[in-house]
Amino acid sequence: MIKNIIFDLGGVIMTLDPQKAVERFIELGVADAGRRLDSYTQSGIFGDMEEGKISAEEFRRELGKLAGRELTFEDCKYAWTGYVKEVPVRNLRVLSELRKQGYRLILLSNTNPYMMSWAMSKDFDGQGHALSDYFDACYLSYKVKAMKPSEAFFRHVLSCEAILPEESLFLDDGQRNVEMAAKLGIKTFCPANGDDWTEEIYKYL
């Protein structure tokens, strides 16, 4: 019996537009942004920030070196939020319904302070609600200092939440991420980026 539903953010709750993010980083002056960015697990200074190895301020300075000019927090936020194509209302509606039905909703995301400065603000859904308003708990890679698909990230959530893998469902658009969750006994569902999963999810509950 499923009691807990663990959601990825990018590609599940919100639809991703990786090309737009690349274009915005190039606009800032990072000519090889297409090589440096990834939709699932970042590397280099991008990954270091998402794993909490460097701060947002350190990232800003290092990105400025790549761009050849000093960048502001807002510059970096502008580029990172290029990933956000849309936050479908249908997804938010189902999150609210699932909580009313008694499921514990948990966010598990590879992310960073720039993206969260938008997502955890009242600008997130266009209705004055932050991402955190839709969840009972949020686990963010840069705060936990671990990134999916690392086993440590999943075990951290299971331990902190004191939940059983077999009573939990994990939704993520990354195949490697759901494979790791499945190895730990968590039930999984892997919709593609932008798919409407709002009806199909009930088949797993």
Summary of the structure (lengths in Angstrom):
residues: 205
radius of gyration: 16.8
end to end distance: 7.3
largest distance: 54.1
contacts: 653
relative contact order: 0.20
helix: 49%
strand: 14%
